[in-house]
Amino acid sequence: MVVKKWEADFTFQKEALKVVPLRVYFPNIPLYCKGVDTLSRLESLLGTPFYADECTTQQLRVSFSWILVEIY
């Protein structure tokens, strides 16, 4: 599902999406792989890194990490 900002001249014609935001979930990755550099490399393999939550960037959560990546 793609949600877009409301516009007054909105039409229901289909648009070709060029960029798709994708939330990526990394379960059970080792603690030594949770550094910013390692996660950034993983993100770059998938697409353009866009966002990571605070628990992921500060390494506050041990069980999983999630990021938002733009896929072209």
Buried (B, 14 or more C-beta within 10 A) or exposed (E): EEEEEEEEEEEEEEEEEEEEEEEBEBEEBEEEEBEEEEBEEBBEEEBEBBBBEEEBBEEEEEEEBBBBBBEE
